[in-house]
């Protein structure tokens, strides 16, 4: 099951605000936007991500400030290998 199928299977997720931390090429961010989320996609390397409900933020995740109660979903996959020890 891919992430889009998984997220669609969760009945309580019907859009809202999502944060994709370490978005890379933006595959997950684009999928989240397709199912109705307003997505902030964060990565420290410039990406050419465009799409409806998709906002790319070029920032190191260690400098990321997350507002309380702003996001309904925070997605962070494969970021641990890139964090300093």
C-alpha positions as a Markdown table, in Angstrom:
| # | Residue | x | y | z |
|---|---|---|---|---|
| 1 | Unk | 0.0 | 0.0 | 0.0 |
| 2 | Unk | 1.5 | 3.4 | -1.0 |
| 3 | Unk | 1.2 | 6.4 | 1.3 |
| 4 | Unk | -1.7 | 7.9 | -0.7 |
| 5 | Unk | -3.8 | 4.7 | -0.4 |
| 6 | Unk | -3.0 | 4.6 | 3.3 |
| 7 | Unk | -4.0 | 8.2 | 4.0 |
| 8 | Unk | -7.2 | 7.8 | 2.0 |
| 9 | Unk | -8.0 | 4.8 | 4.2 |
| 10 | Unk | -8.0 | 6.8 | 7.4 |
| 11 | Unk | -11.6 | 8.1 | 7.7 |
| 12 | Unk | -10.8 | 11.1 | 9.9 |
| 13 | Unk | -8.3 | 12.6 | 7.3 |
| 14 | Unk | -10.3 | 14.8 | 4.9 |
| 15 | Unk | -7.9 | 17.6 | 4.2 |
| 16 | Unk | -6.6 | 20.4 | 6.5 |
| 17 | Unk | -3.1 | 21.6 | 6.9 |
| 18 | Unk | -0.2 | 19.2 | 6.4 |
| 19 | Unk | 3.6 | 19.6 | 6.9 |
| 20 | Unk | 5.9 | 17.3 | 4.9 |
| 21 | Unk | 9.3 | 17.5 | 6.6 |
| 22 | Unk | 12.3 | 16.6 | 4.4 |
| 23 | Unk | 10.1 | 16.6 | 1.3 |
| 24 | Unk | 12.9 | 15.8 | -1.2 |
| 25 | Unk | 11.4 | 15.6 | -4.6 |
| 26 | Unk | 7.9 | 16.2 | -3.1 |
| 27 | Unk | 6.3 | 13.0 | -3.9 |
| 28 | Unk | 4.4 | 12.7 | -0.6 |
| 29 | Unk | 3.6 | 16.5 | -0.6 |
| 30 | Unk | 2.0 | 16.2 | -4.0 |
| 31 | Unk | 0.0 | 13.2 | -2.9 |
| 32 | Unk | -1.2 | 15.0 | 0.2 |
| 33 | Unk | -2.3 | 18.0 | -1.9 |
| 34 | Unk | -4.2 | 15.7 | -4.3 |
| 35 | Unk | -6.4 | 14.4 | -1.4 |
| 36 | Unk | -7.2 | 17.9 | -0.2 |
| 37 | Unk | -4.5 | 19.0 | 2.2 |
| 38 | Unk | -2.9 | 22.4 | 2.1 |
| 39 | Unk | 0.7 | 21.3 | 2.2 |
| 40 | Unk | 3.9 | 23.1 | 3.4 |
| 41 | Unk | 6.7 | 21.0 | 2.0 |
| 42 | Unk | 10.1 | 21.7 | 3.7 |
| 43 | Unk | 13.6 | 20.8 | 2.6 |
| 44 | Unk | 17.0 | 22.4 | 2.8 |
| 45 | Unk | 17.7 | 21.9 | -0.9 |
| 46 | Unk | 15.9 | 24.0 | -3.5 |
| 47 | Unk | 13.1 | 22.1 | -5.3 |
| 48 | Unk | 10.8 | 23.1 | -8.1 |
| 49 | Unk | 7.6 | 22.0 | -6.5 |
| 50 | Unk | 4.5 | 23.6 | -7.8 |
| 51 | Unk | 0.8 | 22.7 | -7.5 |
| 52 | Unk | -2.5 | 23.7 | -6.1 |
| 53 | Unk | -2.4 | 23.7 | -2.3 |
| 54 | Unk | 1.4 | 23.2 | -2.2 |
| 55 | Unk | 3.9 | 25.6 | -0.7 |
| 56 | Unk | 7.6 | 24.8 | -0.8 |
| 57 | Unk | 9.7 | 26.2 | 2.1 |
| 58 | Unk | 13.5 | 26.0 | 1.7 |
| 59 | Unk | 14.8 | 25.6 | 5.2 |
| 60 | Unk | 16.9 | 23.3 | 7.3 |
| 61 | Unk | 14.4 | 21.3 | 9.5 |
| 62 | Unk | 16.5 | 22.1 | 12.6 |
| 63 | Unk | 15.5 | 25.7 | 12.1 |
| 64 | Unk | 11.9 | 25.0 | 11.5 |
| 65 | Unk | 9.4 | 26.6 | 13.9 |
| 66 | Unk | 6.1 | 24.8 | 14.0 |
| 67 | Unk | 3.1 | 26.8 | 15.3 |
| 68 | Unk | 0.9 | 25.0 | 17.9 |
| 69 | Unk | -2.2 | 23.5 | 16.5 |
| 70 | Unk | -1.5 | 24.7 | 12.9 |
| 71 | Unk | -1.0 | 21.3 | 11.2 |
| 72 | Unk | -3.5 | 18.5 | 11.2 |
| 73 | Unk | -0.9 | 16.1 | 9.8 |
| 74 | Unk | 2.9 | 16.1 | 10.1 |
| 75 | Unk | 4.8 | 13.7 | 7.8 |
| 76 | Unk | 8.5 | 13.1 | 8.3 |
| 77 | Unk | 9.9 | 10.1 | 6.5 |
| 78 | Unk | 13.6 | 9.3 | 5.9 |
| 79 | Unk | 15.0 | 12.4 | 7.7 |
| 80 | Unk | 17.0 | 10.7 | 10.5 |
| 81 | Unk | 20.0 | 9.8 | 8.4 |
| 82 | Unk | 20.3 | 13.5 | 7.4 |
| 83 | Unk | 20.3 | 14.9 | 11.0 |
| 84 | Unk | 23.6 | 15.5 | 12.8 |
| 85 | Unk | 24.3 | 13.1 | 15.6 |
